[in-house]
Amino acid sequence: MPTTTQSPARKTATRTPSRDAIVLLKADHAEVKKMYKEYEKLVDGDADAATRGALATRICHALTAHATAEEELFYPAAREALTDEEMVDHADVEHACAKELITQIEGMHPDDSHYDAKVVVLCEYVAHHVKEEENELFPACRSSRKMDLKDLGARIAERKAEVLATLAAEHPGHAAGNGTRKVAPAARRTPA
C-alpha cells in the first residue's frame, strides 16, 4: 500500500494557504470596495465619529498592507515579466497618491473638516486604480507566464499579515476602533 509523504515544499503550502497572487489581490480589491460601500452608508446615516473612524482605519490599514505587498513583491515581479513597464510605473504613481491621502486621513479626527470627503475620494481613486490593474496589468501578468503566481501569492499573504500586525501594534487605539487618535504624518510608518 503506497504511503503519501509530504515534501518540505508541500508542508509549507499547507501552513500558509497558497493562492494565486492575482486571485489574492482581487480579493483585497473586493474587500476594500465592500468597506467603502459600508463607509458611504455610515456617512449617509450620520454615524458617529468613532464608528466612521474605525472603518476608515480598517480601510487605510487594508490599503497600506495591500500596497506594501504589491510594491515590494508583485510589481517587481511584473517588471521582470513584462516588456512594457509603463503599466507598473503608472500603478506606482497611483499608489503614491493613495498613500498621501492615507497619511492625511490618519492625521485627522473623523469630525475634522474634509475627513469624510478624503475617505470617499481615496476609495474612488482606489476604484479607478483597481479597474486598471484588473483590466490591464493583471491580464498582462497572467498571459506572460513568467510569474510564479502561487509562490508570489503565498509571499504576498505573508507580507500583508506582517504589515497588518505592525499597524495593529503601532496603533492599538485605532485597531480597537476608537477613531479618535490623531497620527502625525511624520509618525507614518515605512514598509520594512
MOTA-V212900 format. One record per pair of residues at least 12 apart in sequence whose ideal C-beta (glycine too) atoms are under 8 Angstrom apart, sorted by the first residue. I is the first residue (numbers start at 1). J is the second residue. D is the distance in Angstrom with one decimal. If there is no record, write none. Layout:
I J D
I J D
This chain:
12 154 7.7
13 154 7.2
16 154 5.2
16 157 6.2
16 158 6.2
17 154 8.0
17 157 7.2
18 150 5.1
18 151 7.6
18 153 6.0
18 154 4.6
19 150 7.6
19 153 4.5
19 154 7.7
19 157 7.0
20 149 4.5
20 150 6.1
20 153 5.2
21 73 7.9
21 74 6.1
21 147 7.4
21 149 4.6
21 150 7.8
21 152 4.0
21 153 4.0
21 156 5.5
22 138 4.9
22 141 6.8
22 142 6.1
22 149 6.0
22 153 7.9
23 153 7.0
24 153 4.8
24 156 5.7
24 157 6.2
25 66 7.2
25 70 6.9
25 74 6.8
25 133 7.4
25 138 7.4
25 156 7.1
26 134 6.4
26 138 7.4
28 62 6.9
28 66 4.6
28 160 7.8
29 130 4.5
29 133 7.6
29 134 6.9
31 62 6.3
32 59 6.3
32 62 5.6
32 63 6.3
32 66 7.5
32 123 7.2
32 126 6.2
32 130 7.9
33 123 7.9
33 127 6.9
33 130 7.5
35 55 6.3
35 58 6.1
35 59 5.0
35 62 7.0
36 59 6.9
36 120 7.9
36 123 3.8
36 126 7.9
36 127 7.5
38 55 6.2
39 52 7.1
39 55 5.3
39 56 6.8
39 59 6.7
39 119 6.0
39 120 7.4
39 123 6.9
40 120 7.1
42 55 6.3
43 116 5.1
43 120 7.3
49 109 6.9
49 110 3.8
49 111 4.7
49 179 5.8
49 180 6.8
50 110 7.4
50 177 6.8
50 178 5.8
50 179 4.5
50 180 6.5
51 177 7.9
51 179 7.0
52 110 4.7
52 115 7.8
52 116 6.9
52 119 7.8
52 179 6.5
53 109 7.4
53 110 3.8
53 174 7.8
53 177 7.5
53 178 7.2
53 179 1.9
53 180 6.4
54 174 7.7
54 176 8.0
54 177 3.1
54 178 7.1
54 179 4.7
56 105 6.0
56 110 6.8
56 115 7.6
56 119 4.9
56 179 7.1
57 106 7.6
57 171 7.4
57 174 4.4
57 175 7.5
57 177 7.1
57 179 6.5
59 119 6.8
59 122 7.4
59 123 6.9
60 102 4.8
60 105 5.8
60 106 5.9
60 122 7.9
61 164 6.2
61 167 4.8
61 168 7.8
61 174 7.9
61 175 7.9
62 164 8.0
63 98 6.4
63 102 6.2
63 122 7.6
63 126 6.5
64 99 7.6
64 102 6.3
64 163 6.4
64 167 6.5
65 159 7.8
65 160 4.3
65 161 8.0
65 163 4.1
65 164 4.9
65 167 7.2
66 160 6.6
67 95 5.0
67 98 6.8
67 99 6.6
68 159 6.6
68 160 7.4
68 163 4.9
68 191 4.3
69 156 4.4
69 159 4.5
69 160 4.9
69 163 7.2
70 91 7.5
70 95 7.2
70 156 7.8
71 92 7.1
71 95 6.2
71 191 7.3
72 159 6.4
72 191 6.3
73 152 6.2
73 155 5.4
73 156 5.5
73 159 6.2
74 152 6.5
74 156 6.4
75 88 5.1
75 91 6.5
75 92 6.7
77 141 7.8
77 147 5.1
77 152 5.8
78 137 6.7
78 140 7.9
78 141 5.2
78 147 7.1
80 146 7.0
81 141 6.1
81 144 4.3
81 146 3.8
81 147 4.8
82 140 5.7
82 141 6.9
82 144 5.9
84 140 7.4
87 132 7.8
87 136 5.7
87 137 4.8
87 140 6.6
88 137 7.1
90 132 7.1
91 129 7.0
91 132 7.3
91 133 6.5
91 137 6.3
94 125 7.5
94 128 7.8
94 129 4.5
94 132 7.7
95 129 7.7
97 125 6.7
98 122 6.3
98 125 5.9
98 126 6.0
98 129 7.0
101 118 5.9
101 121 6.7
101 122 4.4
101 125 7.0
102 122 6.8
103 185 4.9
103 188 5.2
104 118 5.8
104 185 7.5
105 118 5.2
105 119 6.0
105 122 6.7
106 174 8.0
106 183 4.5
106 185 7.8
106 188 6.9
107 182 6.0
107 183 5.6
107 184 6.1
107 185 5.1
108 182 6.7
109 180 6.2
109 182 5.9
110 179 5.2
110 180 7.4
162 192 7.5
163 191 6.8
166 189 6.7
166 192 7.5
167 189 7.4
170 189 6.2
171 183 6.8
